[in-house]
Structures are given as structure tokens and as C-alpha cells.
Amino acid sequence: MRVYDKTPFRDRQGNIGVVARAQGALTYGLDWPAELEAQEKVIAQLDRMLDKGYAVIRNFSLLESDILIPLILVGPGSISVIFASPVKGHFEARGREWNTLKNGTTTPARQNLVEYVTKLARGFQKYLEINNIHVPVEVEPVLICTDPGAQIEAVQPAIRIVRSDAVRQFANQLNQAKPVMRAENIANLVDRILIPELREPSSPEKKEGSPARPPAAGRQPSPARQAPKPAPQKKTSAVSRAQWLLLAGLGLFECCLLVAGAAFLFYFNQ
């Protein structure tokens, strides 16, 4: 499986340091570092289980906005928008609802993951339509809970929900789907998603449904066309008190490490 990693705040070696993780938490929410780890678990599992020819785009920003699509999995017979969540606890997914269960009582969860993943998939579908990128299958919204401590009671949920012990079953179902794309078609589709060629659907240069050629390297999207902005997103208009405390704590931690390292060197150089 080929991985196209577009995660922001990465250095040249592909790593995300402590300060970068803090910046990501301020931008995308305090849960973002844990969500990155959940993504890595899912990618590693799917890489072992899926047949050759699959590709995954990680943390794709819709036209350089702060809207990130966590995982876009493209295969011969399917396209999935996947949100890998590290949540744990007892939940109920009923239709479009996402509730917590405690002592037989259901209450709405702090964040409705079903609604969130639905809107991510809808936003990506709109992105494809705006850029006139035709796909032969529907985009499927998928929630994968990576923590074994997440117990979920699914009652006709609006999205596909995969528990941590059911990732293999999910991969097998994808492998058994009727293929509608060849490997070269998948590679071409990924290229067009990453670097879209924006055209009006009625353009005489291109018949509806026919593939568009990838634009030349360095081509910028037309300013007249804007990417959709699905909601809700994790970025807030103002930095919360908790986020400032997190950033300050991480900075203090790094200072302590520097002081400890200097003291260590001083002691052994006596």
C-alpha cells in the first residue's frame, strides 16, 4: 500500500517534534497528537492486510485550508474517508447519534463522531465534484476505533464503524469488493486528488466523466474556485486557556531537559 503523507508540522525527516505537536494541538485540537498515533496504527494494520494496489492519503488539506481529511483510502473497488479515533469507553452509535453509555443510561458524547465523519466524507465528495474528478464509486465514511477499550453498540449507524478487533474483517471486505479501477487508474486518481486541475463541468475541452490530465508541476489552483468548508472542524477562532497551558508546559519541559543536559555535561567534565 502506498502512503502519501501530507501531515502538517513535519520536519524534513518526516518527524513531528514536541513543539510541532503542540502547534498542531493548538490548530486542530488537543486530541490531535493521539489521533496521529491512531492513524499510524490503522495504516500499519491495513498495509499488512490489503492487496497490492491500494493507496492512502494521510491528513490531506483541502486546497491548503485548515480542513484536514485524516485518511483517504483508495482501492480497486472502494474509496473510503477514514477517521481513526483513540477514544475509549462504552458508546452507542444509533443512526446519526453518538452517545456514551453508563449504567444503562445514554447521553450525547462530547463530540458526535458519527456526524463528524459523515461531514468529512461529504466535504471530500464536494471537493471531488468542484474539481470535476469523477470516481466510479461512492465515498464511504468510516470510523475506526483503535483502542480495545472502546466498546460500541451499533444500531443501524449512518457510517461504517470498525472496532479495533475488526480491522481485518474490514480489510477482507475491501479486498472482496468488485474491482472497478486498475492500478494505473488508482495512481492517476490519487495524482488528480493531490493536484487537481480545476475546470468548469461544462468546459468544451473535456467531456463529462472523462479523466482529466494532471496539471504541470507547480501549477496553482485558480483563485476563482474555492474548496468547500465542511463542518465541524477542530480549529477554533481563539486559543483556549487549556491550550495555552499545554504549550507553556511543553516549553517548560524542554527547558528542564536543556538544564538537566547541561548539568550532566558539567558534572562529568569536572
MIDOSE-1310 file (N, C-alpha, C; in nm, 2 decimals, decimal comma, always signed):
residues 270
mrvy	+0,08/-0,12/+0,00/+0,00/+0,00/+0,00/+0,09/+0,12/+0,00; +0,06/+0,21/-0,09/+0,14/+0,33/-0,10/+0,08/+0,44/-0,01; +0,16/+0,51/+0,07/+0,11/+0,61/+0,16/+0,16/+0,75/+0,11; +0,07/+0,84/+0,09/+0,10/+0,98/+0,06/+0,08/+1,06/+0,19
dktp	+0,18/+1,09/+0,26/+0,17/+1,16/+0,39/+0,18/+1,31/+0,37; +0,07/+1,38/+0,40/+0,06/+1,52/+0,39/+0,04/+1,59/+0,52; +0,08/+1,52/+0,63/+0,06/+1,57/+0,77/+0,14/+1,70/+0,78; +0,07/+1,81/+0,83/+0,15/+1,93/+0,86/+0,24/+1,92/+0,98
frdr	+0,33/+2,02/+0,99/+0,42/+2,04/+1,10/+0,53/+1,93/+1,10; +0,55/+1,86/+0,99/+0,65/+1,76/+0,99/+0,79/+1,82/+0,94; +0,90/+1,77/+1,00/+1,03/+1,82/+0,95/+1,08/+1,75/+0,83; +1,20/+1,78/+0,79/+1,25/+1,71/+0,66/+1,26/+1,56/+0,67
qgni	+1,28/+1,52/+0,80/+1,29/+1,37/+0,82/+1,16/+1,30/+0,83; +1,05/+1,38/+0,83/+0,92/+1,33/+0,84/+0,87/+1,31/+0,99; +0,95/+1,37/+1,08/+0,91/+1,36/+1,22/+0,83/+1,48/+1,27; +0,76/+1,47/+1,38/+0,69/+1,58/+1,44/+0,74/+1,59/+1,58
gvva	+0,81/+1,70/+1,61/+0,87/+1,72/+1,74/+0,77/+1,76/+1,84; +0,82/+1,78/+1,97/+0,73/+1,82/+2,08/+0,66/+1,96/+2,05; +0,74/+2,05/+2,01/+0,68/+2,19/+1,98/+0,59/+2,18/+1,86; +0,62/+2,10/+1,76/+0,53/+2,09/+1,64/+0,40/+2,02/+1,68
raqg	+0,41/+1,93/+1,77/+0,28/+1,86/+1,82/+0,20/+1,96/+1,90; +0,26/+2,05/+1,97/+0,19/+2,15/+2,05/+0,12/+2,25/+1,95; +0,19/+2,28/+1,85/+0,13/+2,37/+1,75/+0,01/+2,30/+1,68; +0,03/+2,17/+1,65/-0,08/+2,10/+1,59/-0,20/+2,09/+1,68
alty	-0,17/+2,07/+1,81/-0,28/+2,07/+1,91/-0,36/+2,20/+1,92; -0,28/+2,31/+1,91/-0,34/+2,44/+1,91/-0,43/+2,47/+1,78; -0,39/+2,41/+1,67/-0,46/+2,43/+1,55/-0,57/+2,34/+1,53; -0,55/+2,21/+1,56/-0,65/+2,10/+1,53/-0,72/+2,04/+1,65
gldw	-0,68/+2,09/+1,77/-0,75/+2,03/+1,89/-0,65/+1,95/+1,97; -0,68/+1,95/+2,10/-0,59/+1,88/+2,20/-0,58/+1,73/+2,17; -0,68/+1,67/+2,10/-0,67/+1,53/+2,07/-0,59/+1,49/+1,95; -0,54/+1,59/+1,88/-0,47/+1,57/+1,75/-0,35/+1,48/+1,77
pael	-0,26/+1,50/+1,86/-0,14/+1,41/+1,88/-0,18/+1,26/+1,89; -0,29/+1,24/+1,98/-0,33/+1,10/+1,99/-0,40/+1,05/+1,87; -0,46/+1,13/+1,79/-0,52/+1,09/+1,66/-0,41/+1,05/+1,56; -0,30/+1,12/+1,56/-0,19/+1,08/+1,48/-0,14/+0,94/+1,51
eaqe	-0,13/+0,91/+1,63/-0,09/+0,77/+1,67/-0,19/+0,67/+1,63; -0,32/+0,71/+1,64/-0,42/+0,61/+1,59/-0,42/+0,59/+1,44; -0,39/+0,70/+1,37/-0,37/+0,68/+1,22/-0,26/+0,59/+1,19; -0,14/+0,60/+1,26/-0,03/+0,52/+1,24/-0,06/+0,37/+1,26
kvia	-0,14/+0,34/+1,36/-0,19/+0,20/+1,39/-0,27/+0,15/+1,27; -0,36/+0,23/+1,23/-0,45/+0,19/+1,12/-0,38/+0,16/+0,99; -0,29/+0,26/+0,96/-0,21/+0,24/+0,84/-0,12/+0,11/+0,84; -0,06/+0,09/+0,96/+0,02/-0,03/+0,97/-0,06/-0,16/+0,95
qldr	-0,18/-0,16/+1,01/-0,27/-0,28/+1,00/-0,31/-0,30/+0,86; -0,36/-0,19/+0,80/-0,42/-0,21/+0,66/-0,30/-0,24/+0,56; -0,18/-0,20/+0,58/-0,07/-0,23/+0,50/-0,04/-0,38/+0,49; -0,06/-0,44/+0,61/-0,04/-0,59/+0,61/-0,15/-0,67/+0,55
mldk	-0,27/-0,61/+0,55/-0,39/-0,69/+0,52/-0,45/-0,67/+0,38; -0,42/-0,55/+0,32/-0,48/-0,52/+0,19/-0,40/-0,57/+0,08; -0,47/-0,61/-0,03/-0,39/-0,65/-0,15/-0,31/-0,53/-0,21; -0,23/-0,57/-0,30/-0,15/-0,46/-0,37/-0,24/-0,37/-0,45
gyav	-0,20/-0,25/-0,47/-0,27/-0,16/-0,55/-0,34/-0,05/-0,47; -0,35/-0,07/-0,34/-0,42/+0,03/-0,26/-0,33/+0,15/-0,23; -0,39/+0,27/-0,21/-0,32/+0,39/-0,18/-0,39/+0,46/-0,07; -0,32/+0,53/+0,02/-0,38/+0,61/+0,13/-0,32/+0,74/+0,13
irnf	-0,40/+0,85/+0,14/-0,36/+0,98/+0,15/-0,39/+1,02/+0,30; -0,28/+1,07/+0,37/-0,29/+1,10/+0,51/-0,29/+1,25/+0,53; -0,39/+1,29/+0,61/-0,41/+1,43/+0,65/-0,40/+1,53/+0,53; -0,49/+1,51/+0,44/-0,50/+1,59/+0,32/-0,57/+1,72/+0,35
slle	-0,51/+1,83/+0,32/-0,57/+1,96/+0,34/-0,64/+2,00/+0,21; -0,77/+2,04/+0,23/-0,85/+2,08/+0,11/-0,80/+2,22/+0,06; -0,72/+2,22/-0,04/-0,67/+2,34/-0,10/-0,60/+2,43/+0,00; -0,51/+2,38/+0,08/-0,43/+2,45/+0,17/-0,51/+2,52/+0,28
sdil	-0,62/+2,47/+0,31/-0,70/+2,52/+0,43/-0,66/+2,44/+0,55; -0,73/+2,48/+0,66/-0,70/+2,40/+0,79/-0,80/+2,28/+0,80; -0,87/+2,25/+0,69/-0,96/+2,14/+0,69/-0,88/+2,01/+0,65; -0,86/+1,92/+0,74/-0,78/+1,80/+0,71/-0,87/+1,68/+0,70
ipli	-0,86/+1,60/+0,59/-0,92/+1,47/+0,58/-0,82/+1,37/+0,63; -0,85/+1,31/+0,74/-0,75/+1,22/+0,81/-0,69/+1,12/+0,72; -0,77/+1,03/+0,67/-0,72/+0,92/+0,58/-0,82/+0,90/+0,46; -0,76/+0,90/+0,34/-0,84/+0,87/+0,22/-0,78/+0,74/+0,17
lvgp	-0,86/+0,64/+0,17/-0,81/+0,51/+0,13/-0,88/+0,48/-0,01; -0,79/+0,46/-0,11/-0,84/+0,43/-0,25/-0,79/+0,29/-0,29; -0,89/+0,21/-0,33/-0,86/+0,08/-0,37/-0,93/+0,04/-0,50; -0,91/-0,08/-0,55/-0,97/-0,12/-0,68/-1,12/-0,11/-0,68
gsis	-1,19/-0,13/-0,57/-1,33/-0,13/-0,57/-1,39/-0,04/-0,46; -1,32/+0,05/-0,41/-1,37/+0,14/-0,30/-1,29/+0,26/-0,28; -1,36/+0,37/-0,22/-1,29/+0,49/-0,18/-1,35/+0,52/-0,04; -1,27/+0,53/+0,06/-1,31/+0,55/+0,20/-1,25/+0,67/+0,26
vifa	-1,33/+0,75/+0,33/-1,27/+0,85/+0,42/-1,27/+0,80/+0,56; -1,16/+0,78/+0,62/-1,14/+0,71/+0,75/-1,10/+0,81/+0,86; -1,17/+0,81/+0,97/-1,12/+0,88/+1,09/-1,08/+0,78/+1,19; -0,95/+0,78/+1,22/-0,90/+0,68/+1,33/-0,91/+0,75/+1,46
spvk	-0,99/+0,70/+1,55/-1,01/+0,76/+1,68/-0,95/+0,68/+1,79; -0,88/+0,75/+1,89/-0,83/+0,68/+2,00/-0,92/+0,68/+2,12; -1,05/+0,71/+2,10/-1,14/+0,71/+2,22/-1,16/+0,58/+2,28; -1,19/+0,58/+2,41/-1,22/+0,45/+2,48/-1,34/+0,48/+2,57
ghfe	-1,41/+0,37/+2,60/-1,53/+0,39/+2,68/-1,64/+0,30/+2,62; -1,76/+0,32/+2,67/-1,88/+0,25/+2,62/-1,97/+0,35/+2,54; -1,99/+0,32/+2,41/-2,06/+0,41/+2,33/-2,18/+0,34/+2,26; -2,27/+0,42/+2,21/-2,38/+0,38/+2,13/-2,38/+0,46/+2,00
argr	-2,38/+0,39/+1,89/-2,40/+0,46/+1,76/-2,54/+0,42/+1,71; -2,63/+0,52/+1,71/-2,76/+0,49/+1,66/-2,80/+0,59/+1,56; -2,81/+0,55/+1,43/-2,83/+0,64/+1,32/-2,72/+0,74/+1,31; -2,75/+0,87/+1,33/-2,65/+0,97/+1,32/-2,61/+1,02/+1,46
ewnt	-2,66/+0,94/+1,57/-2,62/+0,98/+1,70/-2,50/+0,91/+1,75; -2,43/+0,97/+1,84/-2,31/+0,91/+1,91/-2,32/+0,94/+2,05; -2,36/+0,84/+2,13/-2,39/+0,86/+2,27/-2,29/+0,78/+2,36; -2,27/+0,82/+2,48/-2,20/+0,75/+2,58/-2,30/+0,67/+2,66
lkng	-2,25/+0,55/+2,70/-2,34/+0,46/+2,78/-2,28/+0,44/+2,92; -2,36/+0,46/+3,02/-2,31/+0,45/+3,16/-2,43/+0,41/+3,25; -2,41/+0,29/+3,31/-2,52/+0,24/+3,40/-2,65/+0,23/+3,33; -2,65/+0,19/+3,20/-2,77/+0,18/+3,12/-2,83/+0,31/+3,07
tttp	-2,76/+0,42/+3,10/-2,81/+0,55/+3,06/-2,73/+0,60/+2,94; -2,80/+0,66/+2,84/-2,73/+0,71/+2,72/-2,73/+0,87/+2,73; -2,62/+0,93/+2,70/-2,61/+1,07/+2,70/-2,53/+1,11/+2,57; -2,56/+1,22/+2,51/-2,48/+1,26/+2,39/-2,33/+1,28/+2,43
arqn	-2,24/+1,22/+2,35/-2,10/+1,24/+2,37/-2,05/+1,38/+2,35; -1,93/+1,41/+2,40/-1,88/+1,54/+2,39/-1,86/+1,58/+2,24; -1,82/+1,49/+2,16/-1,82/+1,51/+2,01/-1,89/+1,40/+1,94; -1,98/+1,44/+1,85/-2,05/+1,34/+1,78/-1,97/+1,29/+1,66
lvey	-1,90/+1,17/+1,68/-1,81/+1,12/+1,58/-1,88/+1,08/+1,46; -2,00/+1,03/+1,47/-2,07/+0,98/+1,35/-2,10/+1,10/+1,26; -2,15/+1,21/+1,32/-2,17/+1,33/+1,24/-2,04/+1,39/+1,19; -1,94/+1,39/+1,26/-1,81/+1,44/+1,22/-1,76/+1,37/+1,10
vtkl	-1,76/+1,23/+1,10/-1,70/+1,16/+0,99/-1,79/+1,17/+0,87; -1,92/+1,18/+0,89/-2,02/+1,20/+0,78/-1,99/+1,33/+0,71; -1,96/+1,43/+0,78/-1,93/+1,56/+0,72/-1,80/+1,57/+0,65; -1,70/+1,49/+0,71/-1,57/+1,48/+0,64/-1,59/+1,42/+0,50
argf	-1,66/+1,31/+0,50/-1,68/+1,24/+0,37/-1,76/+1,33/+0,27; -1,86/+1,40/+0,32/-1,94/+1,48/+0,24/-1,85/+1,60/+0,18; -1,76/+1,65/+0,27/-1,68/+1,76/+0,22/-1,58/+1,71/+0,12; -1,53/+1,59/+0,13/-1,43/+1,54/+0,03/-1,51/+1,51/-0,10
qkyl	-1,63/+1,46/-0,09/-1,71/+1,43/-0,21/-1,74/+1,56/-0,28; -1,76/+1,67/-0,21/-1,78/+1,80/-0,27/-1,66/+1,85/-0,33; -1,54/+1,82/-0,27/-1,41/+1,86/-0,33/-1,39/+1,79/-0,46; -1,43/+1,67/-0,47/-1,42/+1,59/-0,60/-1,51/+1,66/-0,70
einn	-1,63/+1,69/-0,67/-1,72/+1,75/-0,76/-1,68/+1,88/-0,81; -1,63/+1,97/-0,72/-1,58/+2,10/-0,76/-1,47/+2,09/-0,86; -1,38/+2,00/-0,83/-1,26/+1,98/-0,92/-1,29/+1,89/-1,04; -1,42/+1,85/-1,06/-1,46/+1,77/-1,17/-1,38/+1,64/-1,18
ihvp	-1,36/+1,58/-1,06/-1,29/+1,45/-1,06/-1,39/+1,34/-1,04; -1,41/+1,26/-1,15/-1,51/+1,16/-1,14/-1,45/+1,03/-1,08; -1,53/+0,97/-0,98/-1,49/+0,85/-0,92/-1,61/+0,75/-0,95; -1,57/+0,62/-0,97/-1,67/+0,52/-1,01/-1,75/+0,47/-0,89
veve	-1,72/+0,50/-0,77/-1,79/+0,45/-0,65/-1,82/+0,56/-0,55; -1,91/+0,54/-0,46/-1,95/+0,64/-0,36/-1,84/+0,64/-0,25; -1,81/+0,76/-0,20/-1,71/+0,78/-0,09/-1,78/+0,73/+0,04; -1,72/+0,63/+0,10/-1,78/+0,57/+0,22/-1,71/+0,63/+0,35
pvli	-1,79/+0,69/+0,44/-1,74/+0,74/+0,57/-1,72/+0,62/+0,66; -1,60/+0,61/+0,72/-1,56/+0,50/+0,81/-1,50/+0,56/+0,94; -1,54/+0,51/+1,05/-1,48/+0,54/+1,18/-1,42/+0,41/+1,24; -1,29/+0,42/+1,26/-1,21/+0,31/+1,32/-1,17/+0,35/+1,46
ctdp	-1,21/+0,28/+1,56/-1,17/+0,30/+1,70/-1,06/+0,21/+1,73; -0,94/+0,26/+1,75/-0,82/+0,18/+1,76/-0,79/+0,13/+1,90; -0,86/+0,18/+2,00/-0,83/+0,14/+2,14/-0,92/+0,02/+2,17; -0,87/-0,09/+2,22/-0,95/-0,21/+2,26/-1,05/-0,17/+2,37
gaqi	-1,03/-0,06/+2,44/-1,12/-0,02/+2,55/-1,24/+0,05/+2,49; -1,26/+0,06/+2,36/-1,38/+0,13/+2,31/-1,48/+0,02/+2,28; -1,59/+0,01/+2,35/-1,70/-0,08/+2,33/-1,81/+0,00/+2,27; -1,86/-0,05/+2,15/-1,96/+0,02/+2,07/-2,07/-0,07/+2,04
eavq	-2,19/-0,02/+2,07/-2,32/-0,08/+2,04/-2,37/-0,01/+1,91; -2,37/-0,07/+1,80/-2,41/-0,01/+1,67/-2,55/-0,05/+1,64; -2,64/+0,05/+1,63/-2,78/+0,03/+1,59/-2,81/+0,10/+1,46; -2,79/+0,04/+1,35/-2,81/+0,10/+1,22/-2,74/+0,23/+1,21
pair	-2,60/+0,24/+1,23/-2,53/+0,37/+1,23/-2,53/+0,42/+1,08; -2,52/+0,55/+1,07/-2,51/+0,62/+0,94/-2,38/+0,60/+0,87; -2,28/+0,55/+0,94/-2,15/+0,53/+0,88/-2,10/+0,39/+0,92; -1,99/+0,35/+0,85/-1,93/+0,22/+0,89/-1,85/+0,24/+1,01
ivrs	-1,87/+0,16/+1,11/-1,79/+0,17/+1,24/-1,71/+0,04/+1,25; -1,58/+0,05/+1,27/-1,49/-0,06/+1,29/-1,43/-0,06/+1,42; -1,44/-0,16/+1,50/-1,37/-0,17/+1,63/-1,23/-0,22/+1,61; -1,15/-0,21/+1,71/-1,01/-0,24/+1,70/-0,98/-0,38/+1,66
davr	-1,07/-0,47/+1,70/-1,06/-0,62/+1,67/-1,12/-0,66/+1,54; -1,17/-0,56/+1,46/-1,25/-0,59/+1,34/-1,18/-0,53/+1,21; -1,06/-0,48/+1,23/-0,99/-0,42/+1,12/-0,96/-0,52/+1,01; -0,93/-0,64/+1,05/-0,90/-0,75/+0,95/-1,03/-0,78/+0,87
qfan	-1,14/-0,78/+0,94/-1,27/-0,81/+0,87/-1,30/-0,69/+0,77; -1,27/-0,57/+0,81/-1,29/-0,46/+0,72/-1,20/-0,47/+0,60; -1,07/-0,50/+0,62/-0,98/-0,52/+0,51/-1,03/-0,63/+0,41; -1,07/-0,74/+0,47/-1,12/-0,85/+0,38/-1,24/-0,81/+0,30
qlnq	-1,33/-0,73/+0,35/-1,44/-0,68/+0,28/-1,40/-0,59/+0,16; -1,30/-0,51/+0,19/-1,25/-0,42/+0,08/-1,18/-0,51/-0,03; -1,11/-0,61/+0,01/-1,04/-0,69/-0,09/-1,14/-0,77/-0,17; -1,26/-0,80/-0,12/-1,36/-0,88/-0,19/-1,45/-0,79/-0,27
akpv	-1,44/-0,66/-0,26/-1,53/-0,57/-0,34/-1,50/-0,59/-0,49; -1,60/-0,57/-0,57/-1,58/-0,58/-0,71/-1,49/-0,47/-0,76; -1,38/-0,51/-0,83/-1,29/-0,40/-0,88/-1,35/-0,32/-0,99; -1,33/-0,19/-0,98/-1,38/-0,10/-1,09/-1,26/-0,01/-1,14
mrae	-1,14/-0,02/-1,08/-1,03/+0,05/-1,12/-0,90/-0,03/-1,12; -0,82/-0,01/-1,22/-0,69/-0,08/-1,23/-0,59/+0,00/-1,15; -0,47/-0,06/-1,13/-0,37/+0,01/-1,05/-0,33/+0,14/-1,11; -0,32/+0,15/-1,24/-0,28/+0,28/-1,30/-0,39/+0,38/-1,29
nian	-0,52/+0,34/-1,29/-0,63/+0,43/-1,26/-0,62/+0,49/-1,12; -0,59/+0,40/-1,02/-0,58/+0,44/-0,89/-0,47/+0,55/-0,87; -0,35/+0,52/-0,93/-0,24/+0,62/-0,92/-0,28/+0,75/-0,99; -0,35/+0,74/-1,10/-0,39/+0,87/-1,17/-0,49/+0,94/-1,09
lvdr	-0,58/+0,87/-1,02/-0,68/+0,93/-0,94/-0,62/+1,00/-0,82; -0,52/+0,94/-0,76/-0,45/+1,00/-0,64/-0,38/+1,13/-0,69; -0,32/+1,12/-0,80/-0,25/+1,24/-0,85/-0,35/+1,36/-0,87; -0,46/+1,33/-0,93/-0,56/+1,43/-0,95/-0,62/+1,49/-0,82
ilip	-0,63/+1,40/-0,72/-0,68/+1,45/-0,59/-0,58/+1,54/-0,53; -0,45/+1,51/-0,53/-0,34/+1,59/-0,47/-0,32/+1,72/-0,55; -0,33/+1,71/-0,68/-0,30/+1,83/-0,76/-0,42/+1,84/-0,86; -0,53/+1,90/-0,82/-0,65/+1,90/-0,90/-0,63/+2,00/-1,02
elre	-0,69/+1,96/-1,13/-0,70/+2,06/-1,24/-0,84/+2,11/-1,24; -0,86/+2,24/-1,21/-0,99/+2,30/-1,19/-1,04/+2,34/-1,33; -1,16/+2,28/-1,36/-1,23/+2,32/-1,48/-1,38/+2,33/-1,45; -1,45/+2,41/-1,53/-1,59/+2,41/-1,52/-1,64/+2,28/-1,58
pssp	-1,75/+2,22/-1,52/-1,80/+2,09/-1,57/-1,85/+2,10/-1,72; -1,88/+2,23/-1,76/-1,93/+2,24/-1,90/-1,82/+2,28/-2,00; -1,70/+2,27/-1,95/-1,58/+2,31/-2,04/-1,58/+2,22/-2,17; -1,57/+2,29/-2,28/-1,57/+2,21/-2,41/-1,45/+2,13/-2,43
ekke	-1,34/+2,15/-2,35/-1,22/+2,08/-2,36/-1,23/+1,94/-2,30; -1,33/+1,92/-2,22/-1,34/+1,79/-2,15/-1,48/+1,74/-2,14; -1,51/+1,62/-2,19/-1,64/+1,57/-2,17/-1,66/+1,52/-2,03; -1,79/+1,53/-1,99/-1,82/+1,49/-1,85/-1,79/+1,34/-1,83
gspa	-1,72/+1,31/-1,72/-1,69/+1,17/-1,68/-1,56/+1,13/-1,74; -1,50/+1,20/-1,83/-1,37/+1,16/-1,88/-1,26/+1,21/-1,79; -1,15/+1,13/-1,78/-1,04/+1,17/-1,69/-0,97/+1,30/-1,73; -0,93/+1,38/-1,63/-0,86/+1,50/-1,66/-0,71/+1,47/-1,64
rppa	-0,62/+1,53/-1,72/-0,48/+1,51/-1,70/-0,43/+1,59/-1,59; -0,33/+1,53/-1,51/-0,27/+1,61/-1,40/-0,21/+1,73/-1,45; -0,22/+1,85/-1,38/-0,16/+1,97/-1,43/-0,01/+1,96/-1,41; +0,06/+2,06/-1,47/+0,21/+2,06/-1,46/+0,25/+2,09/-1,32
agrq	+0,37/+2,05/-1,29/+0,42/+2,07/-1,15/+0,43/+2,21/-1,12; +0,39/+2,25/-1,00/+0,39/+2,39/-0,96/+0,27/+2,47/-0,99; +0,18/+2,41/-1,06/+0,06/+2,49/-1,10/-0,03/+2,51/-0,98; -0,08/+2,64/-0,97/-0,16/+2,68/-0,85/-0,30/+2,68/-0,89
pspa	-0,39/+2,64/-0,80/-0,54/+2,64/-0,82/-0,58/+2,78/-0,86; -0,69/+2,79/-0,94/-0,74/+2,92/-0,97/-0,80/+2,98/-0,85; -0,78/+3,12/-0,83/-0,83/+3,18/-0,71/-0,98/+3,20/-0,72; -1,04/+3,18/-0,84/-1,18/+3,19/-0,86/-1,26/+3,08/-0,80
rqap	-1,19/+2,97/-0,78/-1,26/+2,85/-0,73/-1,21/+2,82/-0,59; -1,29/+2,80/-0,50/-1,25/+2,77/-0,36/-1,30/+2,64/-0,32; -1,23/+2,58/-0,23/-1,26/+2,44/-0,17/-1,38/+2,46/-0,08; -1,46/+2,35/-0,07/-1,57/+2,35/+0,03/-1,52/+2,35/+0,17
kpap	-1,60/+2,40/+0,26/-1,56/+2,40/+0,40/-1,66/+2,32/+0,49; -1,64/+2,19/+0,49/-1,73/+2,11/+0,57/-1,71/+2,14/+0,72; -1,81/+2,12/+0,79/-1,81/+2,15/+0,94/-1,85/+2,02/+1,01; -1,82/+2,00/+1,14/-1,74/+2,09/+1,22/-1,59/+2,06/+1,21
qkkt	-1,51/+2,16/+1,23/-1,36/+2,14/+1,23/-1,31/+2,17/+1,37; -1,19/+2,12/+1,39/-1,14/+2,13/+1,52/-1,07/+2,26/+1,55; -1,04/+2,34/+1,45/-0,97/+2,46/+1,48/-1,07/+2,56/+1,54; -1,03/+2,63/+1,63/-1,12/+2,73/+1,70/-1,07/+2,87/+1,66
savs	-1,15/+2,97/+1,68/-1,11/+3,11/+1,65/-1,02/+3,17/+1,75; -1,02/+3,11/+1,87/-0,93/+3,17/+1,97/-0,87/+3,05/+2,05; -0,75/+3,08/+2,10/-0,68/+2,98/+2,18/-0,73/+2,97/+2,32; -0,77/+2,85/+2,36/-0,83/+2,84/+2,49/-0,72/+2,84/+2,60
raqw	-0,77/+2,86/+2,72/-0,67/+2,86/+2,84/-0,60/+2,73/+2,85; -0,67/+2,62/+2,83/-0,61/+2,49/+2,84/-0,50/+2,47/+2,74; -0,52/+2,52/+2,62/-0,42/+2,51/+2,51/-0,30/+2,59/+2,54; -0,32/+2,71/+2,59/-0,20/+2,79/+2,63/-0,12/+2,72/+2,74
llla	-0,19/+2,66/+2,84/-0,12/+2,59/+2,95/-0,05/+2,47/+2,89; -0,10/+2,40/+2,79/-0,03/+2,29/+2,73/+0,10/+2,34/+2,66; +0,09/+2,45/+2,59/+0,21/+2,50/+2,52/+0,31/+2,54/+2,62; +0,27/+2,61/+2,72/+0,36/+2,66/+2,82/+0,43/+2,54/+2,90
glgl	+0,35/+2,44/+2,92/+0,40/+2,32/+2,99/+0,51/+2,25/+2,91; +0,48/+2,24/+2,78/+0,58/+2,17/+2,69/+0,70/+2,25/+2,68; +0,69/+2,39/+2,67/+0,81/+2,47/+2,67/+0,89/+2,46/+2,79; +0,82/+2,45/+2,91/+0,89/+2,44/+3,04/+0,96/+2,30/+3,04
fecc	+0,90/+2,20/+2,99/+0,96/+2,07/+2,99/+1,09/+2,07/+2,91; +1,08/+2,13/+2,79/+1,20/+2,14/+2,71/+1,32/+2,21/+2,78; +1,28/+2,32/+2,85/+1,38/+2,40/+2,92/+1,45/+2,31/+3,03; +1,36/+2,23/+3,10/+1,42/+2,14/+3,20/+1,51/+2,04/+3,14
llva	+1,48/+1,99/+3,03/+1,57/+1,89/+2,96/+1,70/+1,96/+2,93; +1,70/+2,08/+2,88/+1,82/+2,15/+2,85/+1,91/+2,17/+2,97; +1,84/+2,22/+3,08/+1,92/+2,24/+3,20/+1,98/+2,11/+3,26; +1,90/+2,00/+3,25/+1,95/+1,88/+3,30/+2,06/+1,83/+3,22
gaaf	+2,06/+1,85/+3,08/+2,17/+1,80/+3,00/+2,29/+1,88/+3,03; +2,28/+2,02/+3,05/+2,39/+2,10/+3,08/+2,46/+2,06/+3,21; +2,37/+2,03/+3,31/+2,43/+1,99/+3,44/+2,50/+1,86/+3,43; +2,44/+1,77/+3,35/+2,51/+1,64/+3,33/+2,65/+1,65/+3,27
lfyf	+2,66/+1,73/+3,16/+2,79/+1,75/+3,10/+2,88/+1,82/+3,19; +2,84/+1,92/+3,27/+2,92/+1,99/+3,37/+2,98/+1,89/+3,47; +2,89/+1,80/+3,52/+2,93/+1,71/+3,62/+3,04/+1,62/+3,57; +3,03/+1,56/+3,45/+3,12/+1,47/+3,40/+3,25/+1,53/+3,34
nq	+3,25/+1,66/+3,33/+3,37/+1,73/+3,28/+3,45/+1,79/+3,39; +3,41/+1,76/+3,52/+3,49/+1,81/+3,64/+3,63/+1,74/+3,64
